[in-house]
Amino acid sequence: MKEDLFNKTDFFVVKALEDGVNVIGLTRGSDTRFHHTEKLDKGEIMIAQFTEHTSAVKVRGKAIIQTSHGEISNETE
């Protein structure tokens, strides 16, 4: 069953547009908690997916996030 979950889970891409972008994984369950943090520098790319433990991701800092639903950037001009 675990294998089926990972085969059906969409991947997402985070590309840092500045140094120090934080990508924070949040847990599933009745209490949402931080469970993993990655720090990216400008130009670094992280490819990730939601899992049985990760239900949400928070991105701090200027980045481009790409998913199967589209692309979003929090960079302001």
C-alpha positions as CSV (number, residue, x, y, z in Angstrom):
1,M,0.0,0.0,0.0
2,K,2.8,2.4,0.8
3,E,4.2,1.9,-2.7
4,D,0.8,2.9,-4.2
5,L,0.8,6.1,-2.2
6,F,4.2,7.2,-3.5
7,N,3.4,6.3,-7.1
8,K,0.2,8.5,-7.0
9,T,1.8,11.4,-5.2
10,D,2.6,14.5,-7.2
11,F,6.0,16.0,-7.0
12,F,6.7,19.7,-6.5
13,V,9.7,21.8,-7.3
14,V,11.1,24.8,-5.3
15,K,13.7,27.0,-6.9
16,A,15.3,29.6,-4.6
17,L,15.5,33.1,-6.0
18,E,17.7,34.3,-3.1
19,D,20.0,32.9,-0.4
20,G,18.4,31.5,2.7
21,V,15.0,30.2,1.4
22,N,13.5,27.8,3.9
23,V,11.3,24.9,2.8
24,I,9.5,23.5,5.9
25,G,7.5,20.2,5.9
26,L,4.4,20.1,8.2
27,T,3.0,16.8,9.6
28,R,-0.3,15.2,9.2
29,G,-2.7,14.5,12.1
30,S,-4.7,16.3,14.7
31,D,-1.6,18.5,15.6
32,T,0.2,20.1,12.7
33,R,3.9,20.4,13.5
34,F,7.1,21.2,11.7
35,H,9.0,18.0,11.0
36,H,11.6,18.9,8.4
37,T,13.4,22.0,7.2
38,E,15.7,22.6,4.3
39,K,17.6,25.8,3.5
40,L,18.3,26.6,-0.1
41,D,20.6,29.2,-1.6
42,K,20.0,31.2,-4.7
43,G,19.7,28.9,-7.8
44,E,19.3,25.7,-5.7
45,I,16.4,23.5,-6.6
46,M,14.6,21.0,-4.3
47,I,12.3,18.3,-5.7
48,A,10.0,16.9,-3.2
49,Q,6.6,15.1,-2.7
50,F,3.9,14.8,-0.1
51,T,4.1,11.6,1.9
52,E,2.1,9.8,4.6
53,H,3.9,12.1,7.1
54,T,3.9,15.4,5.2
55,S,0.6,17.1,4.5
56,A,1.8,20.7,3.8
57,V,4.9,22.7,2.9
58,K,5.7,26.2,3.9
59,V,8.2,28.2,1.8
60,R,9.9,31.3,3.4
61,G,11.9,33.6,1.1
62,K,11.7,34.4,-2.6
63,A,11.2,31.2,-4.6
64,I,9.4,29.7,-7.6
65,I,7.2,26.7,-6.7
66,Q,6.1,24.4,-9.6
67,T,3.4,21.8,-9.2
68,S,1.2,19.8,-11.6
69,H,-1.4,22.5,-10.9
70,G,0.9,25.3,-12.1
71,E,3.7,27.7,-11.1
72,I,3.7,30.4,-8.5
73,S,6.3,32.9,-7.4
74,N,6.3,35.1,-4.3
75,E,8.8,37.5,-5.9
76,T,7.5,41.0,-6.2
77,E,8.7,43.5,-8.7
